[in-house]
Amino acid sequence: MFKFLKEKLKKTVENISNKFKKEEIKEEVKPKAEIKEIKIEKIQEKKKEIKGEVVEGKIKEKKGFFEVVKEKITTTTIEGDKFEELFYDLELVLLENNVAVEVVEKIKNDLKRYLVDKPIKRGKIEETIEDSLRYSIGNLFIDTINFLEQVKAKKPYVICFVGINGGGKTTTIAKVANYLQNNGLNCVIAAADTFRAASIEQLEEHADKLGVKLIKHDYGADPAAVAFDAIEHAKAKGKDVVLIDTAGRLHSNEDLINEMKKIVRVAKPDMTIFIGESITGNDCVLQAQKFSEAVKLDGIILTKADIDEKGGAAISIGYITKKPILFLGVGQKYNDLKEFNKEEIIKSIGL
């Protein structure tokens, strides 16, 4: 997961390191003519003033980006212009890996606040920069809810799933049903996608494999009526959870968005979850944002996270929508639904 982002960050670090090697070579060929008439006493004073830029009897060793930073910035502070120079390439890498522009600006401003003109212990520059970046990205994620605890608080607990066409919604609902059953909860599924051809049959196949009751109507029926019937069935049969599948729709299709609003209005779900493909990057973030404007979203599930080489959607979507990521889809099997853990995301990008 996020392999491409990790590799690009590594390559960027190498490029920055090479750039600073060239700058240091230029600086090293400058000066001695400038100091030939200066007294020894003043040389000693000058050495104190520049806080260690002169390293007696040693040749500076080049050890990559953070080591170069430590050698270039020996005054224990990072000045604003130097910050811009150091982090320009990092911004490009984040944008290239589908991190939303608004999020890139947030990270940049955070790092400025944490690092620029702040006292940094000598020998701790690399660690301080890494910690600052880790802290900034960690704060992008909205604290996730205790999903099981919330579901168990009411019976039946109604969850409505929304998203665009082809985002993996139906398969993800089956994974959620399996997850709930593995945690001792029984559920019923509402086949409220009465629009897409074969959608009911696809959901029925999953329900049969999992041993879950499916409530369905004919194609073309009112999806809100299907959701209502599933809730009534759950009440009558003592089911713990109702999972409502809805037709995939583009956020720009006003008629289908209004239909989705009607389903939510009739079903009065306790939780509405957006399902989107992690690999679509900024498109996924925009879709979630638009769906959130149409109906009240409570959480997000990102599918295909296991094959997402960039990671921009996972990094950006919570900050943009102000909604927590609940699960990641990480494969095709029913058990391939992973509870979201921000520390794992941060670790996966090498921090």
C-alpha positions, 0 to 999 in steps of 0.5 A, a space after each residue: 500500500 502506497 508503494 509509489 508514494 514511498 518510492 517518490 519520497 525516497 527519490 525526492 530526498 536523493 534529489 534534494 541531497 544532490 542539490 545541496 551537495 552542489 551548493 556546498 561545493 560552490 560555497 567551499 571554493 569561495 573564501 580564503 582571500 576574504 579573510 587574509 588580513 583579518 586578525 586571529 582574534 577576530 577569526 575566533 570571534 567569527 567562529 563563535 558568531 556562526 555557531 559551528 559552520 566551521 568544522 576544524 580538521 574534518 571534511 563534511 560527509 554527505 548522508 542524504 537529505 536530513 544530514 544535508 539539512 543539518 550541515 547546511 543549517 548549523 545555527 539551530 534554526 530554519 529560516 523562512 527562505 530556506 524552508 521554501 527551498 527545502 520543501 518545494 520538492 516535497 510539495 510536488 511529490 504530495 500533489 503528484 500522489 493525489 494529495 488534495 491541494 488544500 491538504 498540501 497547503 495544510 501540511 506546508 503551513 504546519 511545518 512552517 509553524 513547527 520549524 521556521 525560526 524555532 530553536 532546534 537542538 543541534 543533532 536533532 534536526 532530522 528527528 525534528 523534521 520527521 516528527 513534525 511531518 508525522 504530527 501534521 499528517 496524523 492530525 489530518 485524520 478525523 478520530 474514528 468512531 467505535 463502530 461496533 459499540 455504536 451499532 450495538 447501542 440500538 436495535 435495529 441499527 440502520 446503516 445506509 451505504 452511498 457512492 458512485 457507480 462501480 465503487 465496490 459498494 455491493 461487495 463492501 456491504 457483504 464484507 460489512 455483513 460478514 464483519 458484523 456476523 463475526 462479532 455476534 450481530 445478525 443483519 438483514 440487507 435491503 436491495 434498494 438498488 432497483 436501477 442497475 441491471 443484475 444488482 439484486 442478483 449480485 447482492 442475493 448471491 452474497 447474501 446466500 453465501 453469508 446466510 443473510 436475509 435479503 429484502 428485495 422488490 422488482 427492478 424499477 420499484 421505489 428504493 425507499 420502499 425496499 429500505 422501509 420493508 427491510 427495517 420493518 422485517 428487522 423489527 419483526 424478526 429481532 434483527 440487530 442491523 439493517 444494511 441498505 444498498 443504494 444505486 451508484 450515482 454520480 454526484 452531478 445527477 440531480 434526479 438520482 441524488 434526490 432519490 438518494 435523499 428520499 431513501 435517507 428521509 424514509 429510512 432515517 438511518 442511524 449511520 450513512 457511509 460513503 464508499 469510494 475507491 481509494 485508487 481514484 485519488 482526488 476524484 474520490 475525495 471530491 465525490 465524498 465531499 459532494 455526497 456529504 453536501 447532499 446527505 449527512 455522512 457519518 463515515 467513509 469506507 475506502 475500497 481497493 486500498 491494497 492496490 493504491 500505490 499513491 495514498 492521496 485519497 486516504 490522506 486527504 478525504 477525512 480532512 476535506 469531509 471532516 468525516 472518519 474513515 471507518 474501514 479499508 477494503 484490502 482484497 476480494 474475500 469477505 474477511 478483507 475488510 480492515 478497521 482503519 488505523 491512522 498509525 498504519 497509514 502513517 507508517 505505510 508512507 515511511 514516517 
